[in-house]
Amino acid sequence: MLLADKNANAELFGVWTLLPPLVAIVLAFITRNVIFSLFMGIFVGTFMVNVVDGNIFQAFAGAFVDLVRKMIGSMADSWNAGIILQVLTIGGLIAVITKMGGPRAIAQKLAKKAKTPASAQIYTWLMGFFIFFDDYANSLIIGPIMRPVTDKLKIAREKLAFVIDATAAPIAGIALISTWIGYEISLIKDAYVMIGQPNINAYAIFVETIPYRFYNILMLAFVFFSAYFLREFGPMRTAAIRAANTGKVSRHKRQEEHLNQESSTLAPKEDVEYSMWNAIIPIFSLIIVAFLGFYFNGMSSLEGETLKAVQANPYAFSSIRDCFGAADASIVLFEAALFASIVAIAMGMQQKIFNLSEALETWVLGVKALVITAVILILAWSISAIIKDLGTSVYLVSLLSDSTPQFILPSIIFILGSIISFSTGTSYGTMGILMPLTIPLANAVGLHVGLEPVALGDYIILNIGAVLTGAIFGDHCSPISDTSILSSMGASCDHMDHISTQLPYALFVGAVAIIFGYIPAALGYSATILLPLGIVVIILTIRFYGKPFLNQKA
């Protein structure tokens, strides 16, 4: 029977706590079937839990029962339920505005400006900054809008998925107001309490970490310059050559046939006049209602002095920040997507594009298209739960020692964060695991080497940045990452094709972040010097190591 204490489980299972995520990840790369791989990873974990008593036959039955319980528990969680409803509702919204011809009108408009593969990718990159407030919304909205443009210009779906994924969490993670901010600030504040500093301004510390988010910033630079130079390397170049030479934007014929069938079902009627307002108004409705929802939902969760400060000055930046941080993002985004769906349906009926029955049928068709995403998310959350129970993260963290040298600690924190995030598929969970350990550890290391108070404060902030970016780096590499899954779905790209082409890019940018970021920063060099240096390295690598793919052979 599973022990209640995950620390005890980590000690009991030791290195075997790594088995469930390893099984899921290895099978994902071998079979290229995420659902099967996640299912087997969960089953291995629940089997380990049940085989402790020594009866292998009962362990199989117990493992299956526990697997079902984990899935039900994942669905029962209010946050997860909100995310699933949000994903499905946005799918319905996208289907309705597609039927109204809105995305096609935007695509036609952008196609006049985005006349080259470079400009199309840069427009997609810019849209990522526009939907800065949430990575899930970013992944689900940008893909369907930009896909017709990138398909017309023969840009591989793998590259579209990469641009979406690389502008989702990296932007939301450093945005001054976003659905991430409250969680990140709460982790920072709680960890500072552990080192005897309960009165710090956690938001100010969060802002100070932004220059040290080397991976986030360098990845955004990488996306821009790879588009600007139109040069790729590794598996992404192979995909780019395929798309440019043959017009096959997706490697899978089956997927293309499915998308063509779906497109014909959702295609506007012949007499429909395309108007980009049929997409802009519903999407703006989603964004505006989301912003209002973050504010009022968050305010309803505040209490004490924070609530009084917000009521005294409700329109101050600090008040908006506090409300956004306290909001239940999953519920708010579901409400916003549902409201936007109603707006879209009303607009379509008013223009006589469809009647109510046809509108609802179209909306349900869009929901059905993302059911597979909901299944994958439930499995991803379930494996994360069993990994947590087994104490996988505790075991990984225990490999570190408080005798770690000062200059290498931020890099180790970054790498450890990426390993945990890669194994669990969640950047949120990784932050929650590492932050309470990192701040006390950085404080102890800094005191041990005799850093001055100001230098010690900067050193702790550097390590906080390493936690927050390492979590996103690992998330980008992981086939069980929910954000990567949604980016694949938004781009209509095979998920394992997305991961296998994105992985070399993520590893390269991660290496640059360590070599030209965390190591010299820990030695006292300023981020104002290191960030431009890292960007120059990225530019030179893309320009001289990357190769053109137009009119090339694989």
N, C-alpha and C positions, 0 to 999 in steps of 0.2 A: 504494500500500500504506500502511496506517495506521502513523503514526509511533509509536514506543514511548513517547515522553514526552508526556503530556497538555498540558504547558506549551507544547511546540513545536506541538502540534495547535491549541491555542487561538490561537497567533500565526499559524499557517497559514490557518485557516478564519475567524478574526475573528468578525464579527457573524453569519456563517453557522452558527456553532455553536448558535445559538438556534433554527435552523429545525426540527429534529426535534421538540422539545417543543411549539413553536408549532403545527406541523402537527397533532400529536395533540390539543392542547387546542382549537384552532379547529374541527377536524372533530368533536370530541366534542360541542361545543355546536351545530354545524350538523346533524349526522346523529343525535345522541342515541344513537349506537351506540359504546360504549366499546371493544369488541373490534376493530372495523374501524379506529377512530381510532388506537388504540395500535399496531395492525399497520402502518398507513401511516406513523406516526411512526418506528417502528423501521426500516422499509424505507427511508425518506428518509435516515436516519442512516447505514445500511450502504451505501446508494448513494453518499453523499458520500465515504465512506471509500474506495470502490472506483473512483470516477471520477477520483481524484487522478492516476492514470497516463494519463488522457486518452482511453481507449477506452470510449466510452459504451455500446456493445453488450455488451462483456464486463462492464461495471460492473453491468448489470442482473442477469446471472447470478451475479456475485460477491456482489451485495447480497442476493439470495435465500439463497445458501449461508451467508453471514455471519448473516443473520437467524435461520436455523435453529440455527446454532451458539450464538447468544446465548440462544435459548430453552432449548436443552439445557444450556448453562452455568448458567442460572438454576435449572433443576430439579436440577442436580447439586450445587449449593451446599448444604452440610449444614444451614445455618440456614434457607434457603428451603424445603428438603425437609421440615424439621420443622414449619414454619409451614403448609405445604400439608396434611401429615398431621394436624396439630392442627385445622385448619379442617374437614377432611372428617370427622374423628372426632367433633368436637363436633356436626356436622350429624347423624351417626348417633345420638349420645346424645340430642339434642333430639327426633329422630323416635321413639325408644323411649319416652321419658318422656311424649311427647304421646300415643302409643298407650295408655299406662297411665293417662291422664287426669290426670296431675300438674299440668301447666300450666293445664288447664281448671279444676281445683280451686282453684289459686292465683288464677286470674282471677275465679272466683266469689267467693272470699274478699275479694279486693281491690275487686271491684265493689261490695260492700256498704259499703266504706269510701270508695272512689274513686267517689263518686256524681256528680261533676261533671267536666267536662273539665279544670278547674284542678287538682283533687286528683289525677287520673290522671297528669297531666304531672309534678306534684311528686313523686309516688311513683316515677315512672320516674327522675327526677333523683336522688332519694335512693338508689335502687338502684345508680346509677353510683358513688356513694361506697362502697357495700358491696363492689363488685368493683373495688377501687382498684389492684390489684397488676399488672394487664395490660390494655392498651387493646384488644387483639384479643379476649380473653375477654369483656371488657365488651360489645363490639359484638355478639358472637355469642350471648350468653346472655340479655341483657336484652330484646332485641327479641322473640323468640318467647314469652317469659313475659308481656310487657306488651301485645303486639299484640291479643289478644282483648279486653282491657279497653278499650284506646283505640279499637278498631273499634266496640265496642258504644256508646261515648260519641260516636261520629262525629268523632273526631280524625283529621285527615289523616295519611296515612302519611309525608308529607314532614315533618310536625312531629315525629312519633315518631323518624324517622331523625335529625333535627337534634338532638333531646334526647340521643339515644344518642351521636352523634358528638361533641357538645359536652361530654359527661361522660366520654369515653374518654381520649384523649391529654391533655387539660388536667388531669385528675386524676392519671393515671399519671405525667405529667411532673413533678409536684410532690410526689408521695407520698414519704415518708421511706424506705419500703421498697417496691420495685417491680422489675419486669423492666427498667426503664429506668436504674435508679440506677447500676449498674456501668459502663455505657457512658458516661453523662454524667460520672461522676467520673474515669474514665480519660482522657477528653478534656481535662478541666480540669487534671488533674495533668501530663499531657504538655505542655500549652501553657505552664504555669508554669515548667517546666524550661527552655523556650526563652528566658525572660526572666531566667534565673539564680536561680530560687527552687525548687529541687528538694525542699525539705523541708516544703512547705506541707501542711496538712491539707485535702485535696481535698473530703472529705465536709462539713467545717465550712463551706467556701466554698460548696458546693452549697446547704446550709441557708440561708446568708446571702443567696443569690440569690432565695429564695422570695418575699419582699416585692416584688421587682422583676419578678416574673412577671405583669406587668400584664394581658396578654391572657388568660392562663389564668384568673386570678381574676375578671376582669371578665366573661368569657364565662360562667362558672358563675353569676355574679350575673344576667346577662342572661337565661339560661334560666329561672331561678327566677322573676324578676319578670314575664317575658312570660307565664308560666303563671299566676302569681298574679293579674295584672290581666286576663288573657284578652284581650289586645290584640296585634295583629300589624300589620306593614306590608310593602309590597312584594309579591313573588310568593307569599310564605308566606300572606299574608292571602287572596289569591285561592284558594289551595288550601284554606285553613281554611273559607272561605265555601262552596266546593263540597262539602266533606265534611259541614258542618253542615246545609246546606239539602237536599242530595240523598242523603246517606248514602254517596256514592261516596268512600270513603277513599283510593282510588287513581284516578289519572287514566285508567289504561289498563284497558279492559274485558278485554282478553286476559290481562293479569296477574291480574285478579280471578278470571277463569274458571279459570286455572291453579292459583291458590291454593285455590279452592273444591274443585277436583278433588283436590289434594294433601291438603286438610283432610279430605275424605271418606275418602281412603285411609288416613290416619293416625288417623281418629276411633276412639275407644275403642268396644268392643262395647257393646251396649245394656245387658247385665247387669253391666257394670263399675261398681263403686262408686268415685266420684271421691275421691281422697285427695291432699291437697297434699304429703304425705310422699313420694309417688311421684316428685315433682320435687325436693323439698327434700333428701332423703337423697342421691340421686345428685349433685346440684350441690354440696352440702356435701362429699361425697367428693372431687369434683374440686378444690375449694378447699383442703381439708386436704392432699390428696396433692400439690397444686401447692406449697403452703408447705413441706412436708417435702422435696419434690424440690428446690426452690430452695436449701434449706439444705444438704442432703447432696451434691447435684450440685455446688454452689458450693464446698463444703469440699474436694471431691476435686480441684478445679482450683487451690486455693491452694497456696502454697509459701513457703519462707523464714520471715521473722519474722512475717508475717501469719498463716500457718498455725499457728505456735507460739502466738501470742496467742489464736487461736480455740480451740485445744486446751486452753490454760490456763484459759480462761473461756468455755466453749462457749455459755452462755445469756445472755451480756451483749448489750446492744443493738448494740454495735459489732461483735460476732462475727456476729450475725444479719445485720447490714447488709453486712459483707464477703462472707459466703456468698451472699446474694441477688445481690450485685453481680457475683460471679464465675460464677453459674449460667448454663447454656445454656438460656434460657427456652423456645426453640422445642421442644427435646426434652422438657423437663420438662412443659410443657403438653400435649404429645401423650401422654406417659405418663399424666398425670392424667386426660385425657379418655378414654383407653382403659380405665383402671381404673374410672372412673365409669360407662362403658358396660357393663362386666361387672357392676357392682353393680346397675345398672338392669335388665339382662336377668335376673339372678338373682332380683330382687324380683318382676318380672313373672311369671316362671315359678312362683315360690313361691305367688303369689296366683292362679295358673291363669288369668291374663289372656291368655297366649299360651304356645305350646310353643317349644322351641328353634328349630325351623325358621322359625316365624312371627316370632320375635324377630329372627333374623338377616336375614330378608327386610325387616323394618321398618327395621333399622339400615342396611342397604345402600341402601334407598330414601332415607333421610336423607342418606347420603353422596352419592348421585346428585344430590340437590337442590342441593348446593354445589359440584359439579364446575365449573359456570360461574364460580364465584368463584375456583377454582384456576386456571382458564384466564386470567382477568383479572389475577390476581396474577403469573403467569408473564410475561405481556406487560408489566406495569408494571415488573417487575424488569429485563426485557430492555431496555426503553427507557432505564431508569436506567443500565444498563451502557454502552450506546452513547453516551449523553450524557457519561458520565464519560470514555470513551475520546476523545471529540471535544474535551474540555477546556472544555465549556460553562460550568461553574462557575468555572474559572480565568479565563475571559474576563470573566465578570460581576464577579468580585472585583477584577480589574485596573482596572475603571472607578473604583474608589475611590482616593483619594490619602491619603498620611500627613499632608497639610496640612489635613485636615478639621478644622473648628472643634470645640472640646471639646463644646459644648452640643448639637451636631447628630449627633455620631458614634453614640450609642446608637440614635437613630431610623434612621440610615442602615443600621446593622447589622441592625436589626429588619426594615426594608424589604427589604434585600438577601437576608436569610435567607428571607423570605417568597417572594421571586421565585424563588430557587433551589429551595425546597421546592415551590412551585407548578409549576415547570417539570419537576422530576424526580419529584414525587409521593412523596418520602420525607423525613420529618423527621429520621430517623437519619442519612441521608447528608448532609443539610444541616448538621447539627451537626458531623459529622466534617470537612466542608469548611471551615466558617467558624471553628471554635474555635481551631485553630492559628494563624489569621490575626488573629483579634479580640483576643486577650489581648496579643500583642506590639504591635499597633496602638494599643490603648487605653493601654498602658503608655507608648508613645512620645509619644502626644498629651498624656497627663497630665504627663509630664516636661517636654514642650515648653512647656506653659503654667505650669509651676512649682507643681504641686499638692503639698501636704504629704503625707508618707507615708500617714497615715491616710485622708486624702481621696483619694489615689491608689488605695489599696486598695479603697475603696468604689466609685470610678469604674470600676475594672476589673470588679468584681462586677456593677455595673449593666450593663455591656456583655455580660458572660456571660449575664445574664438575658435580654438582648435577643436573643442568639443562640438560646437555648433556646425562647423564646416565638415568635420570628419563624418558626422552623422549623414550629411547630405551626399558626400562623396561615396560612402558605402551604399547609400540608397540608389545612387545612379548606376552602380555596378551590379546590383542584386536583381535576379530574375523574379524574386518574390516581393519586390517593392510595389506598394499600391500606387504610388505616383507614376512609376514607370509603366505599370499596367494600364493606367488611365491614359498616359501619353500614347501608348501603342493603340489603344482603342480610338482615341481622338483622331489619330493619323490613319486609322484603318491599316495598320502595319502588323504583320505577324510579330508577336511579342518577343520570341526568341531571336528573330532577325534584328529587332530593335536593340536588344541587349547585346548581342554579339558584335554589332557594328558600333555601338556607343562605348563599349567597354575599353577598347584601346585609347579612345579620346579621353575618357574619364581618368584612366591610369596615367596618361601623359600629363594632364593638367594637375592631377594629384601629386605627381613627382615634382613638377615645377613648384607647386605650393610648398612642398617640404624643403627642397634644395634652395630655392630663392626666396622663401618666405619664412617658415617657422624656425629653421635652424639659425639663420642670421638674425632674425628678430629676437630670438632668445639670447643672442650674444650682444644685444643692445642696438642693433641697426634699426633705423626708422622705417616705418611702413611707407612713408612718402617717397623713400628711395627704392624700397624693395618691390612695391607694386609696379611702378613703371619698368623696372628691370625685368620682372616676370613677364609683363606684357611684351616687351621687346623680344624676349626669348621665344614666346609663343608666335609672334609675327615672323621671326626668322625661321623657325621650325616649319611653319605652314608654307612659307614662301620657297624655301630651299629643299626641305625634306618632302613636303607634300608635292603631289604631281597632278597636272591637269587631267581631266577625265573626258572632256569633250573630244569626240573623234579619236578616241583611244581604244585599244583592244585590251581585254582583261588578261 
